[in-house]
Amino acid sequence: MAFTFAVVIFCIGFVGSFVSGMVGIGGSIIKYPMLLYLPPLFGLASFTAHEVSGISAIQVFFSSLAGIWSYRKDGYLNKTLILYMGVSILAGSLLGSFGSNYFSEEAINFVYGLLAIIAALLMFIPTKEIDDISTLTFNKWLAASLAFIVGIGSGIVGAAGGFLLVPILLVILKIPTRVTIATSLAVTFISSIGGTFGKIITNQIDYWSAFIMIIASITATPLGAKVGKKMDTKVLKMILAVLITAAAIKTWIDIL
């Protein structure tokens, strides 16, 4: 049973982290529902929502770090955007992660479902692809404000907010797709610092499961990034939209 547990958790982490590197999210949009619903299908004990949010938080830290390392030489990491959004999302995620200890499991799942449905709606808003990244401009304070709000919600569910950052960058801030993918991983990494710290302090992490997920993350995320660099940006957007929508639908079915 211990071997089965390790294999199931590793596979969940591998799949989520591969997608993380490919489309620029922390991977929790996939791993959160998988951790909740898959273990019982294999005869394993189910995780609580608090345990899932804790595992997700620490795993996203390593997954996004591996993603940044993969994109470091491609010129897609926008330092100004990372600074403004990173500082704000870190503050928000610290606030959210400490506060999550006072939320019921139903409330945590509700927040996750709300974030997922907002992200899904944003992904289906038509946008014009921008290829020239040399003249990239954006509203710095709007970016910082949105990042702070995302940070609070992501701190609660331990998701680091990557799945919501991507549609915000693409649709609201009008950032090119590949810059969005690389930069969102960097901002997600900063967010995960606050989220992970809060979950550790409030004792919401199953460390053995988190360790397995971390191994899967540092293995799969660079592979996903390598594949994502070669894919058409329209395909990447569609994959992300489908994943977010499916996760949102599943979560709301269970909530309702």
Rosetta blueprint (number, residue, H / E / L):
1 M L
2 A H
3 F H
4 T H
5 F H
6 A H
7 V H
8 V H
9 I H
10 F H
11 C H
12 I H
13 G H
14 F H
15 V H
16 G H
17 S H
18 F H
19 V H
20 S H
21 G H
22 M H
23 V H
24 G L
25 I L
26 G L
27 G L
28 S H
29 I H
30 I H
31 K H
32 Y H
33 P H
34 M H
35 L H
36 L H
37 Y H
38 L H
39 P H
40 P H
41 L H
42 F L
43 G L
44 L L
45 A L
46 S L
47 F L
48 T L
49 A H
50 H H
51 E H
52 V H
53 S H
54 G H
55 I H
56 S H
57 A H
58 I H
59 Q H
60 V H
61 F H
62 F H
63 S H
64 S H
65 L H
66 A H
67 G H
68 I H
69 W H
70 S H
71 Y H
72 R L
73 K L
74 D L
75 G L
76 Y L
77 L L
78 N L
79 K H
80 T H
81 L H
82 I H
83 L H
84 Y H
85 M H
86 G H
87 V H
88 S H
89 I H
90 L H
91 A H
92 G H
93 S H
94 L H
95 L H
96 G H
97 S H
98 F H
99 G H
100 S H
101 N H
102 Y H
103 F L
104 S L
105 E H
106 E H
107 A H
108 I H
109 N H
110 F H
111 V H
112 Y H
113 G H
114 L H
115 L H
116 A H
117 I H
118 I H
119 A H
120 A H
121 L H
122 L H
123 M H
124 F L
125 I L
126 P L
127 T L
128 K L
129 E L
130 I L
131 D L
132 D L
133 I L
134 S L
135 T L
136 L L
137 T L
138 F L
139 N L
140 K H
141 W H
142 L H
143 A H
144 A H
145 S H
146 L H
147 A H
148 F H
149 I H
150 V H
151 G H
152 I H
153 G H
154 S H
155 G H
156 I H
157 V H
158 G L
159 A L
160 A L
161 G L
162 G H
163 F H
164 L H
165 L H
166 V H
167 P H
168 I H
169 L H
170 L H
171 V H
172 I H
173 L L
174 K L
175 I L
176 P L
177 T H
178 R H
179 V H
180 T H
181 I H
182 A H
183 T H
184 S H
185 L H
186 A H
187 V H
188 T H
189 F H
190 I H
191 S H
192 S H
193 I H
194 G H
195 G H
196 T H
197 F H
198 G H
199 K H
200 I H
201 I H
202 T L
203 N L
204 Q L
205 I L
206 D L
207 Y H
208 W H
209 S H
210 A H
211 F H
212 I H
213 M H
214 I H
215 I H
216 A H
217 S H
218 I H
219 T H
220 A H
221 T H
222 P H
223 L H
224 G H
225 A H
226 K H
227 V H
228 G H
229 K H
230 K H
231 M L
232 D L
233 T H
234 K H
235 V H
236 L H
237 K H
238 M H
239 I H
240 L H
241 A H
242 V H
243 L H
244 I H
245 T H
246 A H
247 A H
248 A H
249 I H
250 K H
251 T H
252 W H
253 I H
254 D H
255 I H
256 L L
